[in-house]
């Protein structure tokens, strides 16, 4: 065995990994494993680098072997948990993070990762506990605090006022004064507005679909769109989107100071943020006020918590009078809708309601499973108890642990497991086809579906929603009003259960209301992309000149 060669290869591989040269590090670390297959450190480093370049299945084998060789490696258990979570083996990820905590109790990083895994499994309460423990140990962690306030919105036991307070606390702790005063460009109303669009999701993603629909219809004589893309992936869809705007900057990997300087050099009049507290956000950039007017919309269903953000663009249905106190930003209510729906590139045609073809009446929810709150489980259980011959189809992570937790939750309300059908989310056409297996969709609460409700209407499937008291729980109200299905909005849990049972008893009448739903949706404000673009342009001019 050539010890010098092994040490040299390992050092070079780890140095390349530290510099972000993951692809170059692989060959060095693979050589190390060949030279010394029983070295836990070499396998751990190789597992890490394979994961970073998206080869998670291979990374899993290396990390498992690394831990088998040396179970005392805390980093090994953490990275194993990360890879298991990426592979949707989230129950096993929870166990891996648990073993890491046993070795290093009260580690805020491990606690935060464990919280992420619990949220994947729909356990918002457990996730919130983990985030709070993490922040109690190390409070200066903006990402962990963002994860906490995001998770609070999934939990049916948290009030809108508590959520608003948590966002303000984030802004007070992590917001900051600009490092230096800026000289803003003068806007005289004669030249085109220079509008920045900021997100990590300008790809084939709900945000990308929505933004691209707007970009196509902006009046270039009135608006110059400039995109700041905080994602490093490169796809044909993103290349297509680039052709819709004047300028496209890839800012992934750039420091906050570099991005602020870039935006200031672009002489923006307005900067629109589409991320809020979601993954890949650049809230630290917004805090530096790189544009004279900053606004947030669509990509996040709540306030940023930052005083540097001037407006939240919304509408009067999602944010009725009286909700102003929930936001740090001023509310700018568009007249028709807060956002527009960009349809999928490829989708099946809407089908006949399955109950009309002799199949059992099927309720469904195809939202992010984390949105299935305890209150939603309770209400849906009442529906299933009233309709024991009917079923509920739920989208789940492809993970037996997740299915087991859901069976346990519904079982506590005496729901027979034969009434529950689980479907793992696959490619988009497969996910869309699931709508044709459902008679009546149930909108989760308190965190409603947004684009998923749009997908539902696009696929011609009626949906029942419970109207809440803030934007996050009122997204379904506006979408249903846009297609004339106001009778599918419930005022409270009792009303929700009664409406669900009533529609299930009258599938023929339900089919009549669902007829032509895609066409009605196409004629609704949510799909009037040109009209939305005109109103948005007018709103931005008003903000700049206010």
Secondary structure as GFF3:
##gff-version 3
##sequence-region A 1 546
A	DSSP	alpha_helix	3	18	.	.	.	ID=ss1
A	DSSP	alpha_helix	22	35	.	.	.	ID=ss2
A	DSSP	alpha_helix	40	52	.	.	.	ID=ss3
A	DSSP	alpha_helix	56	69	.	.	.	ID=ss4
A	DSSP	alpha_helix	74	86	.	.	.	ID=ss5
A	DSSP	alpha_helix	90	103	.	.	.	ID=ss6
A	DSSP	alpha_helix	108	120	.	.	.	ID=ss7
A	DSSP	alpha_helix	124	137	.	.	.	ID=ss8
A	DSSP	alpha_helix	142	152	.	.	.	ID=ss9
A	DSSP	alpha_helix	160	174	.	.	.	ID=ss10
A	DSSP	beta_strand	193	199	.	.	.	ID=ss11
A	DSSP	alpha_helix	206	215	.	.	.	ID=ss12
A	DSSP	beta_strand	223	229	.	.	.	ID=ss13
A	DSSP	alpha_helix	236	242	.	.	.	ID=ss14
A	DSSP	beta_strand	247	250	.	.	.	ID=ss15
A	DSSP	alpha_helix	256	265	.	.	.	ID=ss16
A	DSSP	beta_strand	270	273	.	.	.	ID=ss17
A	DSSP	alpha_helix	283	287	.	.	.	ID=ss18
A	DSSP	beta_strand	293	296	.	.	.	ID=ss19
A	DSSP	beta_strand	311	315	.	.	.	ID=ss20
A	DSSP	three_ten_helix	324	326	.	.	.	ID=ss21
A	DSSP	beta_strand	330	334	.	.	.	ID=ss22
A	DSSP	three_ten_helix	354	357	.	.	.	ID=ss23
A	DSSP	beta_strand	362	365	.	.	.	ID=ss24
A	DSSP	three_ten_helix	369	371	.	.	.	ID=ss25
A	DSSP	alpha_helix	374	386	.	.	.	ID=ss26
A	DSSP	beta_strand	391	396	.	.	.	ID=ss27
A	DSSP	alpha_helix	400	411	.	.	.	ID=ss28
A	DSSP	three_ten_helix	417	419	.	.	.	ID=ss29
A	DSSP	beta_strand	420	424	.	.	.	ID=ss30
A	DSSP	alpha_helix	428	433	.	.	.	ID=ss31
A	DSSP	three_ten_helix	434	437	.	.	.	ID=ss32
A	DSSP	beta_strand	440	442	.	.	.	ID=ss33
A	DSSP	alpha_helix	451	458	.	.	.	ID=ss34
A	DSSP	beta_strand	463	466	.	.	.	ID=ss35
A	DSSP	three_ten_helix	471	473	.	.	.	ID=ss36
A	DSSP	alpha_helix	475	482	.	.	.	ID=ss37
A	DSSP	three_ten_helix	486	488	.	.	.	ID=ss38
A	DSSP	beta_strand	489	490	.	.	.	ID=ss39
A	DSSP	alpha_helix	493	504	.	.	.	ID=ss40
A	DSSP	alpha_helix	507	514	.	.	.	ID=ss41
A	DSSP	alpha_helix	517	522	.	.	.	ID=ss42
A	DSSP	three_ten_helix	525	527	.	.	.	ID=ss43
A	DSSP	alpha_helix	529	545	.	.	.	ID=ss44
###
